[in-house]
Structure formats: structure tokens, C-alpha cells
């Protein structure tokens, strides 16, 4: 594992592309779960609070589909990645396959659902990895490069 190749995408562009993609996912999913709030008892506060009961599943499913389908069928790019000029490819530089995109996003989704610890570990890995790979990139054997 030597120094990163010059074609690897920068960490900041990856971050901003990801933030934009999550804003898009949340805006789209808001229409599906606008009324999915329910009241639950908050023992600490001694009152009833509104809580999103189906929101997590709907957002998770839409996010998986968004990232998987865009990466698999739109040259390894989501809307955020296209705007920031980056894309996902195989480690050898070849185009990302449908199954490979599913593995990449499947692991990312599982890590995101591990109560933030998985997400922080996954994304934090980028900071120390010489090839700027997150854990989901390592599992799928992908890298994010300049488009």
C-alpha cells in the first residue's frame, strides 16, 4: 500500500457529495413518511413525545436503492458525485458492476444502522487509509476517483 494515486478523489469532495446525496434522499423520503409519526411515552420527560415509527426503514430502503442504482447504472455516480466530479470504480479502474454496487451499498447500509458507531468507523476509515477507502469500499473492492 503505497501513496495514494493522483486520480483518487479528495476527502472533502467525497464528504460534500455525500451530504448532498443524503439531503436528496431525505427530501424524497419525506413525502413517504410525512404521517409516520406516532406518540410514545418518554419516561425521562414524563410526557408523550412524537417519534418517527416507520421513517428509518423507508429512508434506509430509499437510500439503498438511490445509491445502488445510481452507482450501478450511472457511471458509478450519484447526483452528488456528478456535481462534485467524482465517481466509484473497481480497484483496477474498470466500471462498477451491479453486484459490486449492491455489496458496497449493502455494507454501507448495515454499518449506518449500527447506531452511528458503524457509520463513524466506516467513514473515519477514509481519514487513515492511503487509498482513501471506506470499509464499504474495501469490502466491494472499489475506490472513488476523479471523474
VOGU-3710 file (C-alpha; in Angstrom, 3 decimals, decimal comma):
1> xxxxxxxxxx> 0,000/0,000/0,000  1,979/2,975/-1,232  0,986/6,573/-1,527  -2,427/7,380/-2,984  -2,579/7,619/-6,741  -3,245/11,101/-8,127  -6,622/10,040/-9,545  -8,209/9,402/-6,152  -10,972/11,797/-5,171  -10,352/14,163/-2,296
11> xxxxxxxxxx> -11,892/13,520/1,104  -13,692/16,873/1,218  -15,337/16,374/-2,165  -16,477/12,923/-1,057  -17,929/14,435/2,113  -19,798/17,223/0,324  -21,097/14,850/-2,364  -22,341/12,500/0,352  -24,058/15,299/2,258  -25,813/16,442/-0,923
21> xxxxxxxxxx> -26,899/12,865/-1,685  -28,334/12,430/1,820  -30,239/15,707/1,518  -31,753/14,397/-1,726  -32,657/11,055/-0,116  -34,285/12,770/2,865  -36,260/15,211/0,736  -37,567/12,378/-1,447  -38,352/10,113/1,510  -40,157/12,879/3,412
31> xxxxxxxxxx> -43,132/12,515/1,079  -43,475/8,833/2,018  -43,324/9,240/5,783  -44,888/12,605/6,473  -47,606/10,931/8,571  -45,475/8,150/10,033  -45,130/9,823/13,418  -46,618/8,193/16,478  -46,777/9,110/20,145  -44,569/7,238/22,609
41> xxxxxxxxxx> -44,133/7,687/26,340  -40,932/9,464/27,339  -40,216/8,286/30,896  -37,415/10,833/31,441  -39,546/13,787/30,440  -42,755/12,378/31,912  -44,694/13,199/28,760  -45,768/11,827/25,407  -43,399/12,581/22,530  -43,809/12,215/18,803
51> xxxxxxxxxx> -41,473/9,622/17,308  -40,954/8,562/13,662  -42,001/4,899/13,659  -41,502/3,927/10,003  -39,071/6,625/8,960  -35,881/4,633/9,482  -36,964/1,744/7,282  -38,312/3,946/4,477  -35,228/6,164/4,398  -32,940/3,133/4,587
61> xxxxxxxxxx> -34,692/1,421/1,690  -34,784/4,551/-0,469  -31,145/5,333/0,352  -30,063/1,804/-0,563  -31,933/1,985/-3,875  -30,694/5,510/-4,637  -27,020/4,740/-4,050  -27,086/1,224/-5,522  -28,971/2,072/-8,723  -27,120/5,306/-9,427
71> xxxxxxxxxx> -23,711/3,723/-8,822  -24,591/0,647/-10,879  -26,265/2,327/-13,847  -24,994/5,926/-13,983  -21,234/5,504/-14,486  -20,521/4,986/-10,771  -22,004/8,350/-9,838  -24,872/9,687/-7,778  -26,208/13,203/-8,266  -23,825/14,475/-5,582
81> xxxxxxxxxx> -20,823/12,683/-7,049  -21,609/14,005/-10,525  -21,879/17,569/-9,224  -18,536/17,264/-7,405  -16,797/15,478/-10,294  -16,091/12,092/-8,694  -17,179/8,505/-9,306  -16,822/4,971/-7,953  -14,830/2,389/-9,931  -13,327/-1,032/-9,292
91> xxxxxxxxxx> -9,843/-1,064/-7,780  -8,409/-1,823/-11,221  -10,191/1,215/-12,736  -12,930/-0,776/-14,507  -16,587/0,219/-14,435  -18,520/-0,746/-11,306  -20,768/-3,805/-11,702  -24,360/-4,148/-10,484  -23,497/-6,818/-7,904  -20,432/-4,956/-6,755
101> xxxxxxxxxx> -22,500/-1,786/-6,270  -25,048/-3,808/-4,264  -22,336/-5,238/-1,983  -20,819/-1,779/-1,498  -24,128/-0,183/-0,603  -25,378/-3,166/1,397  -22,410/-2,987/3,759  -22,678/0,802/3,981  -26,365/0,446/4,929  -25,646/-2,168/7,603
111> xxxxxxxxxx> -22,899/-0,002/9,083  -25,173/3,060/9,081  -27,815/1,143/11,034  -25,345/0,172/13,772  -26,325/3,170/15,887  -23,836/5,620/14,388  -20,802/3,649/15,597  -20,656/1,714/12,329  -21,104/4,864/10,270  -18,335/6,690/12,150
121> xxxxxxxxxx> -15,991/3,713/11,797  -16,834/3,332/8,097  -16,340/6,981/7,198  -13,499/7,529/9,650  -11,542/4,820/7,875  -11,162/7,195/4,905  -9,036/9,535/7,013  -6,296/6,972/7,655  -6,425/4,767/4,586  -3,740/5,590/1,992
131> xxxxxxxxxx> -6,215/4,857/-0,838  -8,990/6,850/0,894  -11,228/3,775/1,014  -14,089/3,443/3,478  -14,833/-0,021/4,847  -17,639/-0,479/2,325  -15,130/0,349/-0,450  -12,686/-2,240/0,864  -15,383/-4,942/1,029  -16,547/-4,229/-2,539
141> xxxxxxx> -13,005/-3,609/-3,844  -13,821/-0,126/-5,091  -12,207/3,309/-4,995  -13,606/6,804/-5,514  -11,761/8,681/-8,236  -11,945/11,977/-10,078  -14,451/11,714/-12,903
//
